[in-house]
Amino acid sequence: MVKLKKTGAQPPKKPLSRKELRKLKQETKKNNKRIYHADKVNGAQRVAEAAAAAALAASKTVKKKKKPKKKQLKPEEISREELLAGEVDEDDDESIGSDFSDAEVDARLPAARKVEIYDLVSKKPKKHAGIQRQDEVEVRNRELRQQKELLNKSRKQRMKQLKLENEEEDKEIAKLEKKLKLNKTKDKNRSVRKMFNDGLDYLLDFVLDDEEEKQKWEEKQRRKKELKEQQAKEEAGMWSDEEDEPMDMPGEDSEMEEDDADDPLTDEDEVEEDAEDFESNSENEQDTVTKETKYKEDIYGRRLDAEGNIVPDTAEVEAKVTGQKYIPPHQRALLAASEGSSAQQAEQLARLQKQCKGLLNRLSEANLHKISSGIETLYMKNSRYNMNETLTRLMQEALLGRSRANERMVQEHMVLLAFLHAHIGSEIGAHFLQTFVEQFDGFVKEIDTLEVEDKRLNNLVLVLCYMYIFKIYEQRLLLELIARLAGSLCEKSVECLLLIFQTVGFRLRKDDPLAFKNMMQNVQSQIASSPLELKENPRLRFMVDILNAVKNNNMSKLPQYDPELAETLRKRLKGMLRNDRYVVTLNITLEDLLRADKLGKWWIVGSAWAGNLAEMGPAQAEQEKQQQQARGERYSEKLLQLAKKQHMNTAERRSIFCIIMSAADYVDAFEKILHLSLKDQRTVAYVIIHCALNERHANPYYAHLALKFCQYNRKFQLAFQFASWDRINDIESLSKIQIRNFASFLQQLILSSGLQLSVLKVVDFMQLHKLSFYFMREIMTRLLLSSEESQLYQAFERVTKNSKLQQFKQSIRLFMQHFMLEKLEDHKEEQQQLLRQRIEHLDKLLAYVDL
């Protein structure tokens, strides 16, 4: 029985789309990656095994399912058409098996009985003919894009390289210009002219023809000839209007234009002509300028001729001839402005006054720096005379009224004045100081007629006090002002003196205690010689109380005394100053200021002075004699002999020794030593420790003084530390009394945090001599038996925090365990218990930190 395949019975399987294939590929890749990284080794082998397992599983699922057995038909029941159509089941029927294959059967059949079977065309997927072409286009586009990107990158790289090369060329050109000094002028034509004058015009010979070169050379020679003729006429002074007219005739200009049109010059010729024209014009301008400005001015504004002689002013000469009084130029300008002859000058002064008044009205502590910079800018734009007069008038209106001025406003205005004094010049502060002192002198001369309600003198005294606080002038002038007020005692002068003592009394006492003492004695003598009515005045008694409070350095007795604001403003002023500027303190006397109109202002650089030089020698000698007497009276002969006995062989050591021995207390000694302005702090430490060691008994005065210096500045702390190390290293040369005094001195400094316990680290605990052992036992006993337990523990805690002092801490523990605990019998029972308790606590503290 022939078996025929039924081809059209089942449709072929549908192929997967690209999206489904891509999704299947991603899932397979993700699964392989998971299998590969499931363990550290044999990842590829596991992936291959998984793929083989998947293929095996797929082949098992593809197996054909067994069809249910159909009812078998007998061959006789099968019709011929069914047999020819091939509708026959599998080979499991009972039909007779054939020895031939289907192809052989078909070949043996006649053509009439063959049945042709055609497959459906739409069922077979065919490859798309344009897929391969589309991939080639994409590859081509990708290559073009890559090529374009490479071109862009190369172009950018080339542009970057060109920019760098241009920068290098610019630097090289600038360097060469600097060497040739071509960059010091903005005149480009001048550099071109200089190039031609240097002979570089021969380069044009290479680019010009012979005929053009000849024309250029002739034109150049003609211009040089004309220039020489003009210079010769100018030197001979033969200029005239008749000679000038032919030079400017339009006919010649037209001829020149025609010549220029006929001569086709190159760009280089035009540059050369422009350079020559510029040179001739500049020389003509320079000649006219020198002809107009025959005279020069010196630093004082006087005119000088070419030989340096002073040329008299025409106005001064006319005034001498006519017999009129000479008026200086600045006063002449003001007089002209006041008379209305110069409306522009008057308008400028009015505008300046308006600007200054607007700035002063906004002046406060918050915008102090901004307002000061604004007024400094006005000083730079206007004349100093106008600015000084304007500011003087405005400050007098604001501060020197008949009512009491606000103290804070006075402070802010004086800070502004000190800023201008430091940045503009010392003549600014000198001008205001002279103006205020002259007003003060006028008020003092009429002080008897002044009413108590009139506060102009009080405000003026307050202004002068704050000028002293901000270091515009020295204390000598203020002491002279106090002497003037004390010389004419009345209710008004007492009020002004009281204001001075309340404002700057403590500052005067701090700056110069001896001068303050003399001033106080003078005031007291004037009060003693005053009439009885004035002595019973409550204001005078209150002033005496304030003066005694200042003398005793008792700030609590001064009502409403607050130096914090003035100190804050001083710090603000110091921060405002820039470029290492500082306030120059004027050392001027009252007589210098009052006689400045007659003798001159010697404190201003370049100002005229008409004093008698012959009187200066005796005056200076008398002043030096008075200073020597003051220095001799400062310390008694007994103190100087004692200083010599204590080997104080330098002036600084003698001064420090005498101050320490003659001071009222350690605060007084501290202030006086600071007033010496010593640069070597170790001298102070050496003298204080020397005095402390040579006392018969331990004196806490020296420890308090040393602590004051240690708290004032760290430099003094280091100085005392180094001086103490020197004494510890030289401990064998000291006596037991000196060692006890030294131990007491260090014990007070260590407990008060003036020095640290680590100052003892220079002690050699491995080789303790007799005196070294005595010193260590003395100082440790004093430390452990001190009444301030908290200070003791803090001193040891500061040492334990330092990891670099391990050996020192172990030595301290060993010393306390072996030399302090074992010899407690030398102390009382209470002290023994206290020592044992504190040693155990400190030992645990040091041991805990070591762990």
NORTANOR-V940644 format. One line per field, one symbol per residue. phi: phi as a letter, one per 20 degrees, with the letter a starting at -180 (. if undefined). burial: I if it has 16 or more other C-alpha atoms within 10 Angstrom, else O. A space follows every 10 residues. Layout:
phi=???
burial=???
This chain:
phi=.eddeefefc ffffffffff ffffffffff ffffffefcf clffffffff ffffffffff fegfefeffe ffdfgfeeff fffffnecff eeeefffeed effffffeff ffefdeddef ffeefdfffe ffffffffff ffffffffff ffffffffff ffffffffff fffffffffe leeebeefff ffffffffne ffffffddff ffffffffff ffffffffff ffffffmdfb ffeffffdff ffffffffff ffefeeffff ffffffffff ffffffffff ffdfdddefe neecefenef efffffffff feneffdfff fffffffffn fcffffffff ffffffffff fefbffdfff ffffffffff ecffffffff fffffffedd efefffffff ffffffffff feeeqfffff ffffffffff fffffdffef efffdfffff fffffffffe mfbfffffff fffffffcfb ffffffffff ffecffffff fbffffffff ffffffffef fffffeffff ffffffffff feldffeefl ecefffffff fffffffcll ebeefeedef ffffdffeeo dfedfnffbd feffefffff ffffffffff ffffcfffff fffffemeed ffffffffff fdffbfffff fffffflfed ffffffffff fffeffcfdf gfffffffff ffbfffffff fffffffffd ffeeefffff ffffffffff femfcefffe fffeffceef ffffffffff ffffeffeff ffffffffff fefedfffff fffffffedd ffcfffdfff ffffffffff ffffffffff f
burial=IIIIOOOOOO OOOOOOOOOO OOOOOOOOOO OIOOIIOOOO OOIOOIIOOO OOOOOOOOOO OOOOOOOOOO OOOOOOOOOO OOOOOOOIOO OOOOOOOOOO OOOOOOOOOO OOOOOOOOOO OOOOOOOOOO OOOOOOOOOO OOOOOOOOOO OOOOOOOOOO OOOOOOOOOO OOOOOOOOOO OIOOOOOOII IIIIOIOOOO OOOOOOOOOO OIIOOIOOIO OOOOOOOOOI IOOOOOOOOO OOOOOOOOOO OOOOOOOOOO OOOOOOOOIO OIIOIIIOII OOOOOOOOOO OOOOIOOOOO OOIIOOOOOO OOOOOOOOOO OOOOOOOOOO OOIIOOIOOO OOOOIIOOIO OIIOOIIOOI OOIIIOOIIO IIIOIIOIIO OOOOOIIIOI IIOIIOOIII IOOIIOOOOI IIIIIIIIII IIIOOIIIII IIIIOIIIOI IOIIOOIOOI OOOOIIIIII IIIIIIIIII IIIIIIIIIO IIIIIIOIII IIIIIIIIII IIIIIIIIII OOIOOIOOII OIIOOOIOOO OOOIOOOOII OOIIOIIOII IOIOOOOIOO OOOOOIOOII OOIOOOIOOO OIIOIIOIII OIIOOOOOOI IOIOOOOOOO OOOOOOOOOO OOOOOOOOOO OOOOOOOOII OOIOOOOIOO OIIIIIIIII OOOOOIOIII IIIOOOOOOO IIIIIIIIII OIIIOOOIOO OIIIIIIIII OOOOOIIIII IIIIIOIIOO IOOOOOOIII IIIIIIIIII IIIIIIIIII OOIOIOOOOO IIIOIIIIII IIIIIOOOOO IIIOIIIOII OOOOOOOIIO IIIOIIIOOI OOOOOOOOOO OIOOIIOIIO OIIOOIOOOO O
